[in-house]
């Protein structure tokens, strides 16, 4: 497949998604305390009612609501205090008409009661007598058994990423271990004679390897285990050997550099030599990121990313991360966080190509603005300054100054 036979962004996404059907990672059981950030492999159900009993939400007095009707500060209702509910213990107290029980926040409601009156709305002439200064409707200041969650309710759906609030809810209803997707191992390879690793002295004409760290961090942020295979010099055999090793040990491989059509760009040739179906597309109608490669070898997806950092990170965001979600069994159309902002300058775009414009979001007076960060795709400082991206679809020829746009924030809503 020759370069410049590139596909649209929409077709590239569809090809990737279709190619990864059936490539989901396996599952494993983990303790609740180790489940943060993992992806549920099945619907996770509440094991118990939450709360397990009807309980008070305030410090006050448990009463029969009907006994308080008509009570006011000028005509308080009179009650006999018959006891106190102890926190953390079941109560055997049972209210009869005109009786009240002292109850702390979180304690079990005694039999016969159906409301709790706050201390602030009462007076106590003595230890056994209570005056209630306002009426309490049924259910006031109570959380009923199972009102929060009932045993068997779905707390986390298949494919959801577990967040702190999920762990709290699952702990509350008795879930001690969970079935989650295994973390995919992603191999990251950098290519190029000009690259030096961060601990190596720089020779003349060399630059530091950026992409294996930047792209690797993006994938680690998704929960992947990132295996770095180092820097491969511009040698077809070297790349072939390292790629073969990565395919044997990883569920997905990302190669940075070597995706264009130069005489030393060997990624397409290496993918084609290692198995079928091989390269599925070479070139995507996006900017930055046009010389992007995607292929499959033995059910392992392989991405060839441009060497320029901004382009590599853009392609990782738009194509590699959705592929990882597919491996997790998540919906590949996880919606990003999006806000509305005013674009601060006119910006030309070529029709027929999807452009991704890095922007800096700012709050100015009563409006939010998005200022494009202009520069070449080889500049990592562009990404450092970026906190949002504006997508200009292929059917548009650009944006006007002061036009309202959707800004994709640099974090998925997953």
C-alpha positions in Angstrom: 0.0 0.0 0.0 1.6 3.3 -1.1 1.4 6.4 1.0 -1.0 9.1 -0.1 -3.7 6.4 -0.5 -4.8 7.8 2.8 -8.3 7.3 4.4 -10.6 9.7 6.1 -10.6 9.9 9.9 -14.1 8.4 10.0 -13.0 5.4 7.9 -9.8 4.9 9.9 -11.8 4.8 13.1 -14.2 2.3 11.6 -11.4 0.1 10.3 -9.7 0.0 13.7 -13.0 -0.8 15.5 -13.9 -3.6 13.1 -10.4 -5.1 13.2 -10.5 -5.3 17.0 -13.8 -7.2 17.3 -13.0 -10.2 19.5 -9.6 -8.8 20.7 -10.8 -7.9 24.2 -8.4 -8.5 27.1 -9.2 -11.3 29.6 -10.6 -10.8 33.1 -9.3 -11.2 36.6 -10.6 -10.9 40.1 -9.2 -8.1 42.3 -9.9 -6.9 45.8 -12.0 -3.8 46.1 -9.0 -1.9 47.6 -7.1 -2.5 44.3 -9.9 -1.8 41.9 -9.6 2.0 41.4 -9.2 2.8 37.7 -9.9 -0.7 36.6 -12.6 -1.5 34.0 -15.5 -3.7 35.1 -15.7 -7.0 33.2 -19.3 -7.6 34.2 -22.2 -5.8 35.8 -21.3 -5.4 39.5 -24.3 -5.8 41.7 -25.0 -4.7 45.3 -24.7 -7.6 47.7 -26.8 -6.0 50.4 -29.5 -3.4 50.9 -28.1 0.1 51.5 -28.8 1.1 54.2 -29.5 -2.3 55.7 -32.1 -0.7 58.0 -34.2 2.5 58.2 -32.0 5.1 59.9 -32.1 8.7 61.1 -30.3 11.4 59.2 -30.2 13.8 62.2 -29.9 14.0 66.0 -33.4 14.2 67.4 -36.4 12.2 68.5 -38.1 9.3 66.7 -41.9 9.8 66.8 -45.1 8.7 65.1 -45.7 11.5 62.6 -49.5 11.5 63.2 -48.9 12.5 66.8 -47.2 15.7 65.6 -49.9 17.1 63.3 -50.8 20.6 64.3 -47.9 21.1 66.6 -46.4 24.7 66.7 -44.4 26.9 68.9 -47.7 28.3 70.4 -49.3 24.9 70.7 -46.6 22.3 71.1 -47.3 18.6 71.0 -46.6 16.7 74.3 -44.6 13.4 74.3 -43.3 11.0 76.8 -39.6 10.0 76.3 -39.4 6.2 76.8 -35.7 5.5 76.0 -32.8 6.0 73.6 -31.5 4.2 70.6 -27.8 3.2 70.9 -25.6 3.6 67.8 -24.5 0.4 66.2 -27.1 -1.8 68.0 -30.5 -3.1 67.1 -33.3 -1.5 69.1 -36.2 -3.4 70.7 -38.1 -0.2 71.6 -41.6 0.2 70.1 -43.5 3.5 70.2 -47.1 3.8 71.3 -49.2 7.0 70.7 -47.7 10.0 72.4 -44.2 8.4 72.9 -40.8 9.5 71.6 -37.3 8.0 71.6 -34.0 9.8 71.6 -32.1 8.9 68.4 -28.7 10.0 67.1 -27.7 10.4 63.5 -27.3 7.1 61.7 -29.1 5.0 64.3 -31.9 2.5 63.6 -35.5 3.7 63.7 -37.5 2.0 66.4 -40.7 0.1 65.6 -43.8 2.2 65.4 -41.9 5.4 64.5 -42.1 6.9 61.0 -40.3 10.3 61.4 -37.6 12.0 63.3 -37.9 15.6 64.7 -34.6 17.5 64.9 -33.5 18.6 68.4 -33.7 22.3 67.3 -37.5 21.9 66.9 -38.1 20.6 70.5 -38.0 21.5 74.1 -37.4 19.3 77.2 -39.0 20.5 80.4 -37.5 17.5 82.1 -35.8 14.2 81.3 -39.0 12.3 80.6 -41.0 15.0 78.8 -40.7 16.4 75.3 -42.4 19.3 73.6 -42.4 19.3 69.8 -42.8 22.7 68.2 -43.6 21.8 64.6 -45.3 18.9 62.8 -43.2 16.2 61.1 -44.5 14.6 57.9 -44.0 10.8 57.4 -40.5 9.9 56.4 -38.9 13.2 57.6 -35.2 13.0 58.4 -35.1 9.3 57.5 -33.3 7.1 54.9 -35.3 3.9 54.4 -33.9 0.4 54.2 -32.7 -0.1 50.6 -33.5 3.5 49.6 -29.9 4.1 48.4 -29.3 0.7 46.8 -31.1 -2.6 46.9 -29.5 -6.0 46.9 -29.2 -7.0 43.2 -29.1 -3.4 41.9 -26.4 -2.7 39.3 -23.8 -0.4 40.9 -21.2 -0.5 38.0 -22.0 -1.5 34.5 -19.8 -3.6 32.3 -17.1 -1.5 30.7 -17.3 1.3 33.2 -14.0 2.5 34.8 -14.2 2.3 38.5 -14.0 5.6 40.3 -13.7 6.5 44.0 -17.4 6.9 44.4 -18.0 3.4 42.9 -15.6 1.9 45.4 -17.4 3.7 48.2 -20.8 2.4 47.1 -19.5 -1.1 46.6 -17.9 -1.1 50.1 -21.2 0.0 51.6 -23.2 -2.8 50.1 -20.7 -5.7 50.8 -18.7 -6.2 47.6 -15.2 -7.2 48.6 -13.9 -8.5 45.2 -14.7 -7.6 41.6 -14.2 -9.1 38.2 -12.3 -6.6 36.0 -10.5 -6.5 32.7 -6.8 -7.3 32.7 -4.6 -4.3 32.0 -3.5 -4.6 28.3 0.3 -4.5 27.8 1.2 -1.9 25.2 4.6 -2.0 23.6 6.2 1.3 22.7 9.0 1.5 20.2 10.9 4.7 19.1 12.8 4.7 15.8 15.5 6.9 14.4 19.3 7.3 14.3 18.9 10.9 15.6 17.3 9.8 18.9 19.1 9.6 22.3 17.5 8.4 25.5 17.2 10.7 28.5 20.3 9.3 30.2 22.6 9.3 27.2 24.9 12.2 26.2 23.6 14.0 23.1 25.8 13.7 20.1 25.9 16.2 17.2 22.6 16.1 15.3 20.8 14.1 18.0 17.6 14.9 20.0 16.1 13.3 23.0 13.4 10.6 22.6 10.2 12.4 23.5 7.4 10.2 22.1 8.0 7.0 24.0 7.6 9.0 27.3 4.7 11.2 26.2 2.7 8.5 24.4 3.6 5.9 27.0 2.3 8.3 29.7 -1.0 8.8 27.8 -1.4 5.0 27.7 -0.4 4.5 31.3 -3.0 7.1 32.2 -5.6 4.7 30.7 -4.4 1.9 33.0 -2.2 0.1 30.4 1.0 -1.7 31.3 3.5 0.0 29.1 6.5 -2.0 27.9 9.2 0.2 26.4 11.4 -1.5 23.8 13.8 1.4 23.6 15.2 3.2 20.5 15.6 1.2 17.3 18.1 2.6 14.9 17.2 3.1 11.2 17.7 -0.6 10.2 15.0 -2.8 8.7 16.3 -5.9 10.4 16.6 -4.2 13.8 13.0 -3.0 13.6 11.8 -6.4 12.4 13.4 -8.2 15.3 12.1 -5.7 18.0 8.6 -5.6 16.5 8.4 -9.4 16.4 9.4 -9.5 20.1 6.8 -6.8 21.0 4.0 -8.6 19.1 4.8 -11.8 21.1 4.6 -10.0 24.4 2.0 -7.3 24.0 -1.7 -6.8 23.2 -1.0 -3.6 21.2 2.1 -2.0 19.8 2.9 1.6 19.0 5.9 2.6 16.9 7.0 6.2 16.9 8.7 7.5 13.7 9.4 5.6 10.5 5.8 6.1 9.3 6.5 8.3 6.3 7.8 7.4 2.9 11.5 8.1 3.3 14.2 5.6 2.4 14.8 4.8 6.1 11.1 4.5 7.0 10.7 0.8 7.5 7.5 0.4 9.6 5.2 -0.5 6.7 7.6 -3.1 5.4 8.2 -4.6 8.8 4.5 -5.0 9.6 3.9 -6.5 6.2 6.7 -9.1 6.7 5.5 -10.4 10.1 2.0 -11.7 9.3 -1.5 -11.1 8.0 -3.5 -9.1 7.4 -0.7 -6.7 7.8 -1.1 -3.0 7.0 -4.7 -1.9 6.8 -4.1 1.7 6.0 -1.1 4.1 5.6 -2.1 7.7 5.8 -5.1 9.5 7.4 -6.6 12.7 6.3 -5.9 14.6 9.5 -3.6 17.4 10.6 -1.4 16.8 12.4 -0.8 13.1 11.9 -1.2 12.4 8.2 1.5 9.7 7.9 -0.2 7.3 10.3 -0.1 3.5 9.9 -2.4 0.9 11.3 -2.1 -2.9 10.9 -2.9 -6.2 12.5 -0.5 -9.1 13.1 -1.8 -12.2 14.8 -4.7 -10.2 16.4 -2.2 -7.6 17.8 -3.0 -4.1 16.6 0.0 -2.0 15.5 0.1 1.7 15.1 2.8 3.6 13.3 2.8 7.2 14.6 4.5 10.3 13.1 7.8 11.2 14.7 6.8 14.8 15.5 5.6 14.9 19.2 2.4 17.0 18.6 1.4 14.8 15.7 2.2 11.6 17.7 0.1 12.7 20.7 -2.8 13.8 18.5 -2.9 10.4 16.7 -2.6 8.7 20.1 -5.6 10.6 21.4 -7.8 10.2 18.3 -6.9 6.6 17.2 -4.8 4.7 19.7 -6.9 5.5 22.8 -10.1 4.3 21.2 -8.4 1.1 20.3 -7.4 0.6 23.9 -11.0 1.2 25.0 -12.0 -1.5 22.5 -9.5 -3.9 24.2 -11.1 -3.0 27.5 -14.6 -3.9 26.2 -15.6 -0.2 26.5 -17.7 1.6 24.0 -15.3 3.0 21.5 -17.3 6.1 21.3 -16.6 7.3 24.9 -17.6 10.9 24.8 -14.9 13.5 25.8 -15.4 16.4 28.1 -16.5 19.3 25.9 -17.1 22.9 26.7 -18.3 25.9 24.6 -15.8 28.6 24.0 -15.2 31.6 21.8 -12.5 31.1 19.2 -10.3 34.2 19.3 -9.0 34.4 15.7 -9.8 33.3 12.2 -8.2 30.0 11.3 -8.0 28.4 7.8 -8.4 24.7 7.3 -8.3 22.5 4.1 -11.6 21.0 3.2 -11.5 17.2 3.0 -9.2 16.9 6.0 -10.0 16.8 9.8 -7.9 19.4 11.6 -7.2 19.2 15.4 -6.2 22.6 16.7 -4.4 22.8 20.1 -5.8 25.7 22.1 -5.4 27.4 25.4 -8.6 27.9 27.3 -9.0 31.0 29.4 -11.8 32.7 31.4 -12.1 36.4 30.4 -14.8 38.5 32.1 -18.0 36.6 31.5 -16.9 34.4 28.6 -14.6 31.5 28.0 -12.1 31.8 25.1 -10.0 29.4 23.1 -6.8 30.7 21.7 -5.0 28.5 19.1 -1.4 27.6 19.9 0.3 27.9 16.6 3.5 26.1 15.8 5.0 23.2 13.9 4.1 19.6 14.9 7.7 18.9 16.0 7.4 21.3 19.0 6.6 19.6 22.3 6.1 23.1 23.8 2.8 23.3 21.9 1.5 20.3 23.9 2.8 21.7 27.2 0.7 24.9 26.7 -2.4 23.0 25.5 -5.4 22.4 27.7 -7.9 21.7 25.0 -8.4 20.8 21.3 -10.8 22.1 18.7 -11.8 19.7 16.0 -12.4 21.2 12.6 -14.3 18.5 10.6 -13.4 17.8 7.0 -16.4 19.5 5.5 -15.4 22.9 7.0 -12.8 25.3 5.6 -11.9 26.9 8.9 -13.1 29.0 11.8 -14.0 32.7 12.1 -12.8 35.0 14.8 -15.3 35.0 17.7 -17.1 31.9 16.4 -18.4 29.6 19.2 -16.7 26.2 19.1 -16.6 23.0 21.1 -13.4 22.5 22.9 -12.4 19.0 23.8 -10.7 19.0 27.2 -7.7 16.8 27.7 -9.5 14.2 29.7 -12.1 11.5 28.7 -15.5 11.3 30.4 -15.0 7.6 31.0 
